[in-house]
């Protein structure tokens, strides 16, 4: 059991509304999308080979790190990590197919992603010391739960999330929260500048410190970006795993806290129920980028194109 569970004394209140960071991110991009998905409850369960692979890679790396920190590097290296990844991909895909009622990939595509995973894991094991070390570090937990009021004015709306990996530096007593992200070719400069992508850990840093009683100024955050594909024929060394630490100082945290407070204050009532009376604008964004992956983009009865705001 994760040892942080015993410190999480907060008991759920009757009528609480649990929200995730992905909800806030969706709302930030297009309030209408969020309204249709959550207020109207029209969202459907969907998966892709990318989400299957991402979840399986999470599970595999987390398993390796758990054994490494709790036992030894030798024990972790002895794991048949290829088989572990294969088993995770099979189980996650099987469960998704059962929920969706249909296949969404095939053995050739699954095999390609599995081979990419083997290449990533082999690369990581050879260079593991550059990312994680037992010498001066300890593992505080895997999948540490965040369950915290979104803001002080409404304790009925709770943020629910999980921290992938949390490490403590025994020399400095500094804590590092790590979020594992799988990507086809890594993050470019525009993705790193996308606040809807990078703000999740900033928010979790604030809530983790408040929920578990840590000094927020002694917490670092970083994304561990796992790259599935390399540039063919490149004349320079390429990394399968890169790290990115977004700004998370007090000004950044306060700005983000104000944004999520505005979301809760305008979209939820004091009892935690949705505010169904307000109008939620449809924001298509520049070049309709917000509509590209929206499940309601073709539902003109729900979201007429004439109402979509372009920025």
WOJOTA-V737604 format. One record per residue. N is the residue number from 1. RES is the residue in one small letter. SS is DSSP state (@ for helix, = for strand, . for the rest). D_CENTER is the distance of its C-alpha to the mean C-alpha in Angstrom with 2 decimals. Layout:
BEGIN
n->N res->RES ss->SS d_center->D_CENTER
n->N res->RES ss->SS d_center->D_CENTER
END
This chain:
BEGIN
n->1 res->x ss->. d_center->21.34
n->2 res->x ss->. d_center->18.80
n->3 res->x ss->@ d_center->21.24
n->4 res->x ss->@ d_center->19.16
n->5 res->x ss->@ d_center->19.65
n->6 res->x ss->@ d_center->23.27
n->7 res->x ss->@ d_center->22.56
n->8 res->x ss->. d_center->20.56
n->9 res->x ss->. d_center->23.83
n->10 res->x ss->. d_center->22.57
n->11 res->x ss->. d_center->23.96
n->12 res->x ss->. d_center->22.71
n->13 res->x ss->. d_center->25.23
n->14 res->x ss->. d_center->27.00
n->15 res->x ss->. d_center->25.67
n->16 res->x ss->. d_center->22.30
n->17 res->x ss->= d_center->19.74
n->18 res->x ss->= d_center->16.16
n->19 res->x ss->= d_center->13.57
n->20 res->x ss->. d_center->9.80
n->21 res->x ss->@ d_center->8.13
n->22 res->x ss->@ d_center->8.02
n->23 res->x ss->@ d_center->11.71
n->24 res->x ss->@ d_center->12.43
n->25 res->x ss->@ d_center->11.02
n->26 res->x ss->@ d_center->13.17
n->27 res->x ss->@ d_center->16.02
n->28 res->x ss->@ d_center->15.99
n->29 res->x ss->@ d_center->16.57
n->30 res->x ss->. d_center->18.97
n->31 res->x ss->@ d_center->20.18
n->32 res->x ss->@ d_center->22.15
n->33 res->x ss->@ d_center->19.29
n->34 res->x ss->@ d_center->17.69
n->35 res->x ss->@ d_center->21.22
n->36 res->x ss->@ d_center->21.91
n->37 res->x ss->@ d_center->18.72
n->38 res->x ss->@ d_center->18.86
n->39 res->x ss->@ d_center->22.26
n->40 res->x ss->. d_center->24.12
n->41 res->x ss->. d_center->21.89
n->42 res->x ss->. d_center->22.36
n->43 res->x ss->. d_center->18.95
n->44 res->x ss->. d_center->19.24
n->45 res->x ss->. d_center->17.22
n->46 res->x ss->. d_center->16.50
n->47 res->x ss->. d_center->15.16
n->48 res->x ss->. d_center->15.85
n->49 res->x ss->@ d_center->16.66
n->50 res->x ss->@ d_center->13.64
n->51 res->x ss->@ d_center->11.22
n->52 res->x ss->@ d_center->13.80
n->53 res->x ss->@ d_center->13.97
n->54 res->x ss->@ d_center->10.31
n->55 res->x ss->@ d_center->10.29
n->56 res->x ss->@ d_center->13.74
n->57 res->x ss->@ d_center->13.07
n->58 res->x ss->@ d_center->10.50
n->59 res->x ss->@ d_center->13.31
n->60 res->x ss->@ d_center->15.96
n->61 res->x ss->@ d_center->14.93
n->62 res->x ss->@ d_center->14.20
n->63 res->x ss->@ d_center->17.58
n->64 res->x ss->@ d_center->19.32
n->65 res->x ss->@ d_center->18.25
n->66 res->x ss->@ d_center->19.25
n->67 res->x ss->@ d_center->22.61
n->68 res->x ss->@ d_center->23.08
n->69 res->x ss->@ d_center->22.72
n->70 res->x ss->@ d_center->24.37
n->71 res->x ss->. d_center->27.08
n->72 res->x ss->. d_center->27.66
n->73 res->x ss->@ d_center->26.70
n->74 res->x ss->@ d_center->29.54
n->75 res->x ss->@ d_center->28.20
n->76 res->x ss->@ d_center->24.73
n->77 res->x ss->@ d_center->26.50
n->78 res->x ss->. d_center->28.64
n->79 res->x ss->. d_center->25.83
n->80 res->x ss->. d_center->26.29
n->81 res->x ss->@ d_center->22.80
n->82 res->x ss->@ d_center->23.68
n->83 res->x ss->@ d_center->24.71
n->84 res->x ss->@ d_center->21.71
n->85 res->x ss->@ d_center->19.41
n->86 res->x ss->@ d_center->21.95
n->87 res->x ss->@ d_center->22.04
n->88 res->x ss->@ d_center->18.31
n->89 res->x ss->@ d_center->18.33
n->90 res->x ss->@ d_center->21.44
n->91 res->x ss->@ d_center->20.31
n->92 res->x ss->@ d_center->16.98
n->93 res->x ss->@ d_center->18.97
n->94 res->x ss->@ d_center->21.86
n->95 res->x ss->@ d_center->19.97
n->96 res->x ss->@ d_center->18.42
n->97 res->x ss->@ d_center->21.97
n->98 res->x ss->@ d_center->23.47
n->99 res->x ss->@ d_center->21.30
n->100 res->x ss->@ d_center->21.87
n->101 res->x ss->. d_center->25.46
n->102 res->x ss->. d_center->25.55
n->103 res->x ss->. d_center->24.56
n->104 res->x ss->. d_center->22.23
n->105 res->x ss->. d_center->22.82
n->106 res->x ss->. d_center->25.76
n->107 res->x ss->@ d_center->26.83
n->108 res->x ss->@ d_center->27.27
n->109 res->x ss->@ d_center->23.77
n->110 res->x ss->@ d_center->22.30
n->111 res->x ss->@ d_center->24.71
n->112 res->x ss->@ d_center->23.71
n->113 res->x ss->@ d_center->20.02
n->114 res->x ss->@ d_center->21.25
n->115 res->x ss->@ d_center->23.58
n->116 res->x ss->@ d_center->20.91
n->117 res->x ss->@ d_center->18.98
n->118 res->x ss->@ d_center->22.26
n->119 res->x ss->@ d_center->22.79
n->120 res->x ss->@ d_center->19.45
n->121 res->x ss->@ d_center->20.14
n->122 res->x ss->@ d_center->23.75
n->123 res->x ss->@ d_center->22.93
n->124 res->x ss->@ d_center->20.58
n->125 res->x ss->@ d_center->23.24
n->126 res->x ss->@ d_center->25.88
n->127 res->x ss->@ d_center->23.99
n->128 res->x ss->@ d_center->22.03
n->129 res->x ss->@ d_center->24.18
n->130 res->x ss->@ d_center->22.91
n->131 res->x ss->. d_center->19.41
n->132 res->x ss->. d_center->20.18
n->133 res->x ss->. d_center->23.59
n->134 res->x ss->. d_center->25.30
n->135 res->x ss->. d_center->28.05
n->136 res->x ss->. d_center->26.79
n->137 res->x ss->= d_center->23.40
n->138 res->x ss->= d_center->22.43
n->139 res->x ss->= d_center->19.36
n->140 res->x ss->= d_center->18.65
n->141 res->x ss->= d_center->16.20
n->142 res->x ss->= d_center->13.49
n->143 res->x ss->= d_center->11.03
n->144 res->x ss->= d_center->12.78
n->145 res->x ss->= d_center->12.69
n->146 res->x ss->= d_center->12.48
n->147 res->x ss->= d_center->15.05
n->148 res->x ss->= d_center->16.69
n->149 res->x ss->= d_center->18.80
n->150 res->x ss->= d_center->17.24
n->151 res->x ss->= d_center->20.56
n->152 res->x ss->. d_center->24.02
n->153 res->x ss->. d_center->25.83
n->154 res->x ss->= d_center->24.20
n->155 res->x ss->= d_center->23.37
n->156 res->x ss->= d_center->23.00
n->157 res->x ss->= d_center->19.56
n->158 res->x ss->= d_center->16.93
n->159 res->x ss->= d_center->13.27
n->160 res->x ss->= d_center->11.64
n->161 res->x ss->= d_center->8.47
n->162 res->x ss->= d_center->8.23
n->163 res->x ss->= d_center->8.41
n->164 res->x ss->= d_center->8.32
n->165 res->x ss->= d_center->11.64
n->166 res->x ss->= d_center->14.06
n->167 res->x ss->= d_center->17.32
n->168 res->x ss->= d_center->20.54
n->169 res->x ss->= d_center->23.16
n->170 res->x ss->. d_center->26.41
n->171 res->x ss->. d_center->28.51
n->172 res->x ss->. d_center->26.94
n->173 res->x ss->. d_center->25.09
n->174 res->x ss->= d_center->22.06
n->175 res->x ss->= d_center->18.59
n->176 res->x ss->= d_center->15.68
n->177 res->x ss->= d_center->12.05
n->178 res->x ss->= d_center->10.22
n->179 res->x ss->= d_center->6.68
n->180 res->x ss->= d_center->7.53
n->181 res->x ss->= d_center->7.17
n->182 res->x ss->= d_center->10.05
n->183 res->x ss->= d_center->12.29
n->184 res->x ss->. d_center->15.86
n->185 res->x ss->. d_center->17.51
n->186 res->x ss->. d_center->15.16
n->187 res->x ss->. d_center->14.47
n->188 res->x ss->. d_center->17.69
n->189 res->x ss->@ d_center->18.87
n->190 res->x ss->@ d_center->18.04
n->191 res->x ss->@ d_center->14.35
n->192 res->x ss->@ d_center->14.38
n->193 res->x ss->@ d_center->16.33
n->194 res->x ss->. d_center->14.13
n->195 res->x ss->@ d_center->13.22
n->196 res->x ss->@ d_center->11.08
n->197 res->x ss->@ d_center->8.73
n->198 res->x ss->@ d_center->9.45
n->199 res->x ss->@ d_center->10.23
n->200 res->x ss->@ d_center->7.14
n->201 res->x ss->@ d_center->8.33
n->202 res->x ss->@ d_center->11.80
n->203 res->x ss->@ d_center->11.65
n->204 res->x ss->@ d_center->10.39
n->205 res->x ss->@ d_center->13.19
n->206 res->x ss->@ d_center->15.66
n->207 res->x ss->@ d_center->14.98
n->208 res->x ss->@ d_center->14.93
n->209 res->x ss->@ d_center->18.21
n->210 res->x ss->@ d_center->19.78
n->211 res->x ss->@ d_center->18.92
n->212 res->x ss->@ d_center->19.98
n->213 res->x ss->. d_center->22.63
n->214 res->x ss->. d_center->21.64
n->215 res->x ss->. d_center->22.89
n->216 res->x ss->@ d_center->20.14
n->217 res->x ss->@ d_center->22.13
n->218 res->x ss->@ d_center->21.79
n->219 res->x ss->= d_center->18.01
n->220 res->x ss->= d_center->16.46
n->221 res->x ss->= d_center->12.92
n->222 res->x ss->= d_center->11.93
n->223 res->x ss->= d_center->9.63
n->224 res->x ss->= d_center->11.10
n->225 res->x ss->= d_center->11.45
n->226 res->x ss->= d_center->13.12
n->227 res->x ss->= d_center->15.73
n->228 res->x ss->. d_center->17.27
n->229 res->x ss->. d_center->20.37
n->230 res->x ss->. d_center->22.76
n->231 res->x ss->. d_center->25.40
n->232 res->x ss->. d_center->28.54
n->233 res->x ss->. d_center->31.62
n->234 res->x ss->. d_center->29.99
n->235 res->x ss->. d_center->32.50
n->236 res->x ss->. d_center->30.06
n->237 res->x ss->. d_center->27.88
n->238 res->x ss->. d_center->24.32
n->239 res->x ss->. d_center->21.37
n->240 res->x ss->. d_center->19.02
n->241 res->x ss->= d_center->16.52
n->242 res->x ss->= d_center->16.26
n->243 res->x ss->= d_center->14.82
n->244 res->x ss->= d_center->14.10
n->245 res->x ss->. d_center->14.52
n->246 res->x ss->. d_center->14.31
n->247 res->x ss->. d_center->17.05
n->248 res->x ss->. d_center->16.44
n->249 res->x ss->. d_center->20.06
n->250 res->x ss->@ d_center->21.70
n->251 res->x ss->@ d_center->22.42
n->252 res->x ss->@ d_center->18.85
n->253 res->x ss->@ d_center->17.69
n->254 res->x ss->@ d_center->20.68
n->255 res->x ss->@ d_center->20.15
n->256 res->x ss->@ d_center->16.62
n->257 res->x ss->@ d_center->18.04
n->258 res->x ss->@ d_center->20.86
n->259 res->x ss->@ d_center->18.77
n->260 res->x ss->@ d_center->16.89
n->261 res->x ss->@ d_center->20.33
n->262 res->x ss->@ d_center->21.90
n->263 res->x ss->@ d_center->19.49
n->264 res->x ss->@ d_center->20.34
n->265 res->x ss->@ d_center->23.99
n->266 res->x ss->@ d_center->24.66
n->267 res->x ss->@ d_center->22.69
n->268 res->x ss->= d_center->23.42
n->269 res->x ss->. d_center->26.75
n->270 res->x ss->. d_center->27.71
n->271 res->x ss->. d_center->27.59
n->272 res->x ss->. d_center->23.94
n->273 res->x ss->. d_center->24.97
n->274 res->x ss->= d_center->23.96
n->275 res->x ss->. d_center->26.29
n->276 res->x ss->. d_center->27.82
n->277 res->x ss->. d_center->30.63
n->278 res->x ss->. d_center->28.93
n->279 res->x ss->. d_center->28.56
n->280 res->x ss->. d_center->25.12
n->281 res->x ss->. d_center->25.66
n->282 res->x ss->= d_center->24.47
n->283 res->x ss->= d_center->23.16
n->284 res->x ss->. d_center->23.39
n->285 res->x ss->. d_center->22.84
n->286 res->x ss->@ d_center->24.59
n->287 res->x ss->@ d_center->25.74
n->288 res->x ss->@ d_center->24.08
n->289 res->x ss->. d_center->20.67
n->290 res->x ss->. d_center->18.92
n->291 res->x ss->. d_center->21.07
n->292 res->x ss->. d_center->20.37
n->293 res->x ss->. d_center->17.62
n->294 res->x ss->. d_center->18.58
n->295 res->x ss->. d_center->19.91
n->296 res->x ss->. d_center->22.71
n->297 res->x ss->. d_center->23.98
n->298 res->x ss->. d_center->27.10
n->299 res->x ss->. d_center->27.74
n->300 res->x ss->. d_center->30.28
n->301 res->x ss->. d_center->31.63
n->302 res->x ss->. d_center->28.45
n->303 res->x ss->. d_center->27.62
n->304 res->x ss->. d_center->30.76
n->305 res->x ss->@ d_center->30.40
n->306 res->x ss->@ d_center->32.95
n->307 res->x ss->@ d_center->30.69
n->308 res->x ss->= d_center->27.75
n->309 res->x ss->= d_center->27.61
n->310 res->x ss->. d_center->27.35
n->311 res->x ss->. d_center->26.53
END
